[in-house]
Amino acid sequence: MEGENTKPKILIFGGTGYLGKYMVKASVSSGHNTFVYARPVTENSRTSKLEIHKEFQELDEHEKIISILKEVGVVISTVAYPQLLDQLKIVDAIKVAGNIKVFV
């Protein structure tokens, strides 16, 4: 059985969205150190996004993204279809970090 210290750290992009919030909860429930990237919260943000944002750390700068990528082994993207091309920025940051084992 895999120990808690050996579980990979996970970064989830889109973690406050419809699918992302379930991925975040599942990752945390499984005992993984979980980080979430989400767009900044505004006054017009959905209530569910505001609630999840309070629970998890938000990363909003490219340098911070690369910094946290260097700390994780798994990246999960749950960005919505309209932002699908934003995944190219994620892939670029993964290449710079150079250590990601899994990108889903």
N, CA, C and O of each residue as an XYZ file, in Angstrom:
416
protein
N       0.847     -1.190      0.000
C       0.000      0.000      0.000
C       0.881      1.237      0.000
O       1.860      1.321      0.741
N       0.521      2.187     -0.835
C       1.316      3.391     -0.995
C       1.123      4.309      0.201
O      -0.013      4.587      0.585
N       2.208      4.782      0.795
C       2.129      5.680      1.935
C       1.778      7.085      1.516
O       1.950      7.464      0.358
N       1.283      7.861      2.469
C       0.856      9.216      2.174
C       1.994     10.066      1.642
O       1.781     10.895      0.758
N       3.205      9.876      2.163
C       4.343     10.674      1.735
C       4.789     10.342      0.317
O       5.473     11.149     -0.312
N       4.419      9.173     -0.200
C       4.850      8.790     -1.538
C       3.799      9.106     -2.606
O       4.053      8.911     -3.794
N       2.639      9.584     -2.201
C       1.606      9.936     -3.175
C       2.050     11.185     -3.930
O       2.573     12.129     -3.338
N       1.834     11.178     -5.250
C       2.256     12.356     -6.009
C       1.434     13.590     -5.654
O       0.247     13.502     -5.340
N       2.095     14.735     -5.714
C       1.390     16.004     -5.557
C       0.731     16.319     -6.885
O       1.289     16.050     -7.949
N      -0.463     16.894     -6.813
C      -1.271     17.119     -8.007
C      -1.632     18.600     -8.133
O      -1.996     19.253     -7.156
N      -1.520     19.109     -9.359
C      -1.974     20.459     -9.679
C      -3.148     20.331    -10.635
O      -3.038     19.682    -11.675
N      -4.275     20.950    -10.284
C      -5.474     20.875    -11.114
C      -5.788     22.263    -11.661
O      -6.001     23.213    -10.907
N      -5.811     22.359    -12.990
C      -6.223     23.589    -13.653
C      -7.732     23.532    -13.857
O      -8.269     22.491    -14.236
N      -8.414     24.643    -13.609
C      -9.863     24.666    -13.748
C     -10.558     24.029    -12.557
O     -11.674     23.525    -12.681
N      -9.913     24.049    -11.424
C     -10.407     23.341    -10.249
C     -11.646     23.910     -9.594
O     -12.185     23.300     -8.671
N     -12.114     25.068    -10.046
C     -13.355     25.609     -9.485
C     -14.519     25.467    -10.455
O     -15.634     25.896    -10.159
N     -14.263     24.869    -11.608
C     -15.319     24.671    -12.606
C     -16.170     23.455    -12.307
O     -16.009     22.799    -11.278
N     -17.079     23.167    -13.226
C     -18.044     22.082    -13.029
C     -17.364     20.744    -12.766
O     -17.665     20.095    -11.764
N     -16.464     20.319    -13.629
C     -15.767     19.051    -13.448
C     -14.614     19.182    -12.450
O     -14.357     18.276    -11.656
N     -13.939     20.306    -12.504
C     -12.761     20.520    -11.678
C     -13.011     20.392    -10.193
O     -12.186     19.832     -9.471
N     -14.140     20.902     -9.724
C     -14.407     20.839     -8.283
C     -14.495     19.399     -7.794
O     -14.119     19.106     -6.659
N     -14.989     18.496     -8.643
C     -15.052     17.083     -8.270
C     -13.655     16.449     -8.278
O     -13.332     15.615     -7.432
N     -12.839     16.862     -9.249
C     -11.463     16.358     -9.314
C     -10.678     16.781     -8.070
O      -9.926     15.994     -7.496
N     -10.868     18.035     -7.670
C     -10.174     18.549     -6.483
C     -10.598     17.772     -5.245
O      -9.755     17.323     -4.469
N     -11.882     17.617     -5.065
C     -12.384     16.902     -3.886
C     -11.908     15.448     -3.872
O     -11.554     14.920     -2.817
N     -11.900     14.801     -5.040
C     -11.437     13.415     -5.118
C      -9.948     13.318     -4.808
O      -9.515     12.395     -4.117
N      -9.169     14.258     -5.312
C      -7.732     14.244     -5.069
C      -7.425     14.432     -3.584
O      -6.612     13.710     -3.007
N      -8.087     15.406     -2.983
C      -7.879     15.676     -1.553
C      -8.354     14.486     -0.726
O      -7.676     14.077      0.216
N      -9.512     13.927     -1.071
C     -10.053     12.775     -0.342
C      -9.130     11.567     -0.426
O      -9.098     10.738      0.483
N      -8.379     11.471     -1.522
C      -7.434     10.365     -1.699
C      -6.114     10.604     -0.987
O      -5.217      9.762     -1.029
N      -5.995     11.746     -0.336
C      -4.802     12.024      0.448
C      -3.661     12.679     -0.311
O      -2.546     12.758      0.205
N      -3.916     13.148     -1.524
C      -2.875     13.817     -2.297
C      -2.748     15.278     -1.863
O      -3.747     15.935     -1.572
N      -1.508     15.779     -1.823
C      -1.328     17.213     -1.694
C      -1.820     17.795     -3.005
O      -1.298     17.462     -4.069
N      -2.815     18.658     -2.939
C      -3.492     19.137     -4.138
C      -3.421     20.649     -4.229
O      -3.711     21.361     -3.268
N      -3.032     21.124     -5.396
C      -2.972     22.547     -5.681
C      -3.962     22.838     -6.796
O      -4.194     21.993     -7.661
N      -4.552     24.041     -6.780
C      -5.565     24.398     -7.758
C      -5.179     25.694     -8.446
O      -4.802     26.670     -7.797
N      -5.277     25.693     -9.777
C      -5.134     26.927    -10.535
C      -6.525     27.334    -10.977
O      -7.256     26.540    -11.570
N      -6.887     28.575    -10.685
C      -8.197     29.081    -11.085
C      -8.058     30.545    -11.447
O      -7.205     31.261    -10.922
N      -8.920     30.970    -12.361
C      -8.937     32.391    -12.694
C      -9.334     33.179    -11.460
O     -10.024     32.657    -10.583
N      -8.899     34.444    -11.384
C      -9.240     35.256    -10.201
C     -10.746     35.342     -9.975
O     -11.535     35.343    -10.919
N     -11.118     35.411     -8.720
C     -12.512     35.523     -8.329
C     -12.915     36.990     -8.428
O     -12.151     37.880     -8.053
N     -14.117     37.232     -8.936
C     -14.655     38.586     -9.017
C     -15.983     38.636     -8.280
O     -16.478     37.615     -7.803
N     -16.553     39.825     -8.191
C     -17.855     39.973     -7.540
C     -18.936     39.184     -8.267
O     -19.930     38.782     -7.662
N     -18.742     38.962     -9.576
C     -19.745     38.267    -10.375
C     -19.525     36.757    -10.449
O     -20.272     36.063    -11.139
N     -18.531     36.247     -9.763
C     -18.244     34.811     -9.803
C     -19.383     34.009     -9.191
O     -20.084     34.468     -8.289
N     -19.549     32.777     -9.718
C     -20.570     31.879     -9.171
C     -20.297     31.614     -7.687
O     -19.148     31.613     -7.244
N     -21.355     31.395     -6.945
C     -21.233     31.103     -5.517
C     -20.363     29.877     -5.283
O     -19.547     29.873     -4.361
N     -20.520     28.827     -6.106
C     -19.728     27.611     -5.925
C     -18.248     27.895     -6.124
O     -17.413     27.320     -5.426
N     -17.909     28.772     -7.066
C     -16.505     29.123     -7.288
C     -15.961     29.882     -6.088
O     -14.825     29.648     -5.674
N     -16.745     30.779     -5.528
C     -16.312     31.539     -4.358
C     -16.039     30.615     -3.172
O     -15.064     30.803     -2.445
N     -16.910     29.611     -2.979
C     -16.742     28.677     -1.869
C     -15.481     27.838     -2.038
O     -14.708     27.678     -1.094
N     -15.275     27.305     -3.236
C     -14.092     26.481     -3.475
C     -12.831     27.324     -3.379
O     -11.809     26.864     -2.869
N     -12.899     28.543     -3.862
C     -11.733     29.426     -3.821
C     -11.276     29.662     -2.389
O     -10.078     29.769     -2.130
N     -12.221     29.743     -1.458
C     -11.857     29.938     -0.059
C     -11.101     28.730      0.485
O     -10.258     28.874      1.370
N     -11.399     27.535     -0.042
C     -10.796     26.303      0.461
C      -9.381     26.058     -0.051
O      -8.548     25.503      0.666
N      -9.105     26.470     -1.291
C      -7.861     26.082     -1.929
C      -7.057     27.280     -2.388
O      -7.604     28.325     -2.739
N      -5.749     27.105     -2.377
C      -4.832     28.162     -2.787
C      -4.967     28.436     -4.283
O      -5.042     27.509     -5.089
N      -4.996     29.711     -4.642
C      -5.094     30.099     -6.045
C      -3.725     30.554     -6.552
O      -3.004     31.275     -5.862
N      -3.390     30.134     -7.733
C      -2.161     30.572     -8.386
C      -2.555     31.392     -9.598
O      -3.340     30.930    -10.426
N      -2.018     32.616     -9.720
C      -2.475     33.433    -10.823
C      -1.347     34.070    -11.629
O      -1.623     34.912    -12.483
N      -0.103     33.707    -11.395
C       1.008     34.269    -12.139
C       1.835     33.152    -12.754
O       2.009     32.087    -12.162
N       2.346     33.418    -13.962
C       3.117     32.406    -14.697
C       4.284     31.864    -13.868
O       4.514     30.656    -13.836
N       5.015     32.750    -13.202
C       6.165     32.311    -12.394
C       5.730     31.394    -11.260
O       6.404     30.410    -10.955
N       4.609     31.716    -10.643
C       4.096     30.868     -9.569
C       3.679     29.507    -10.121
O       3.876     28.478     -9.474
N       3.096     29.513    -11.329
C       2.687     28.251    -11.936
C       3.905     27.365    -12.157
O       3.891     26.187    -11.800
N       4.948     27.922    -12.737
C       6.166     27.135    -12.978
C       6.760     26.677    -11.662
O       7.220     25.541    -11.547
N       6.754     27.547    -10.672
C       7.289     27.191     -9.353
C       6.541     26.005     -8.752
O       7.161     25.077     -8.233
N       5.213     26.033     -8.820
C       4.441     24.930     -8.247
C       4.545     23.684     -9.113
O       4.527     22.570     -8.591
N       4.656     23.855    -10.438
C       4.853     22.690    -11.310
C       6.109     21.927    -10.908
O       6.144     20.700    -11.001
N       7.126     22.632    -10.467
C       8.367     21.980    -10.047
C       8.185     21.175     -8.773
O       9.033     20.354     -8.422
N       7.068     21.412     -8.074
C       6.787     20.719     -6.819
C       5.823     19.553     -6.969
O       5.644     18.775     -6.032
N       5.197     19.419     -8.143
C       4.193     18.373     -8.323
C       4.661     17.368     -9.362
O       5.611     17.622    -10.102
N       3.991     16.231     -9.410
C       4.322     15.213    -10.394
C       3.220     14.973    -11.406
O       3.444     14.389    -12.467
N       1.997     15.444    -11.055
C       0.836     15.204    -11.901
C       0.108     16.521    -12.138
O      -0.086     17.311    -11.214
N      -0.294     16.747    -13.387
C      -1.091     17.920    -13.738
C      -2.371     17.430    -14.400
O      -2.335     16.625    -15.330
N      -3.496     17.923    -13.910
C      -4.800     17.595    -14.484
C      -5.437     18.890    -14.953
O      -5.523     19.854    -14.193
N      -5.883     18.917    -16.200
C      -6.560     20.091    -16.730
C      -8.038     19.784    -16.932
O      -8.405     18.854    -17.650
N      -8.875     20.586    -16.283
C     -10.315     20.448    -16.463
C     -10.890     21.743    -17.016
O     -12.046     22.079    -16.760
N     -10.071     22.469    -17.780
C     -10.552     23.736    -18.328
C     -11.693     23.473    -19.299
O     -11.722     22.454    -19.990
N     -12.619     24.399    -19.336
C     -13.799     24.271    -20.194
C     -13.415     24.410    -21.666
O     -12.377     24.985    -21.995
N     -14.250     23.885    -22.532
C     -13.991     23.887    -23.970
C     -13.629     25.279    -24.528
O     -12.699     25.376    -25.328
N     -14.324     26.346    -24.136
C     -13.950     27.650    -24.694
C     -12.513     28.072    -24.374
O     -11.929     28.869    -25.109
N     -11.948     27.555    -23.303
C     -10.574     27.874    -22.926
C      -9.592     26.763    -23.296
O      -8.467     26.734    -22.797
N     -10.009     25.868    -24.155
C      -9.191     24.713    -24.504
C      -7.800     25.102    -24.997
O      -6.820     24.443    -24.650
N      -7.698     26.151    -25.792
C      -6.390     26.568    -26.302
C      -5.474     27.108    -25.200
O      -4.261     27.192    -25.387
N      -6.057     27.476    -24.045
C      -5.233     27.902    -22.915
C      -4.347     26.763    -22.423
O      -3.353     26.999    -21.737
N      -4.704     25.530    -22.772
C      -3.871     24.397    -22.374
C      -2.479     24.465    -23.009
O      -1.532     23.871    -22.495
N      -2.358     25.181    -24.114
C      -1.035     25.354    -24.725
C      -0.106     26.095    -23.776
O       1.091     25.812    -23.729
N      -0.652     27.045    -23.019
C       0.140     27.757    -22.011
C       0.549     26.799    -20.893
O       1.656     26.886    -20.361
N      -0.350     25.894    -20.547
C      -0.043     24.900    -19.519
C       1.084     23.996    -20.004
O       2.033     23.728    -19.268
N       0.977     23.531    -21.237
C       2.010     22.659    -21.807
C       3.349     23.384    -21.850
O       4.379     22.790    -21.533
N       3.353     24.651    -22.233
C       4.598     25.422    -22.251
C       5.220     25.501    -20.858
O       6.431     25.335    -20.707
N       4.391     25.757    -19.837
C       4.899     25.829    -18.466
C       5.420     24.472    -18.001
O       6.415     24.404    -17.278
N       4.756     23.396    -18.410
C       5.215     22.045    -18.070
C       6.587     21.787    -18.677
O       7.458     21.199    -18.035
N       6.776     22.229    -19.915
C       8.086     22.059    -20.556
C       9.167     22.811    -19.817
O      10.277     22.299    -19.665
N       8.871     24.023    -19.349
C       9.849     24.811    -18.605
C      10.174     24.123    -17.282
O      11.340     24.034    -16.896
N       9.159     23.643    -16.597
C       9.385     22.973    -15.301
C      10.207     21.703    -15.488
O      11.111     21.427    -14.699
N       9.899     20.925    -16.530
C      10.712     19.782    -16.895
C      10.601     18.530    -16.049
O      11.382     17.599    -16.246
N       9.670     18.468    -15.124
C       9.622     17.308    -14.223
C       8.279     16.601    -14.144
O       8.133     15.641    -13.388
N       7.298     17.056    -14.909
C       5.961     16.487    -14.804
C       5.934     15.106    -15.426
O       6.368     14.917    -16.563
N       5.422     14.141    -14.676
C       5.363     12.751    -15.136
C       4.057     12.439    -15.853
O       4.032     11.619    -16.771
N       2.956     13.098    -15.431
C       1.642     12.817    -16.015
C       0.903     14.126    -16.245
O       0.841     14.982    -15.363
N       0.338     14.273    -17.457
C      -0.531     15.415    -17.776
C      -1.812     14.856    -18.373
O      -1.789     14.193    -19.410
N      -2.932     15.132    -17.707
C      -4.223     14.632    -18.158
C      -5.098     15.828    -18.491
O      -6.248     15.657    -18.898
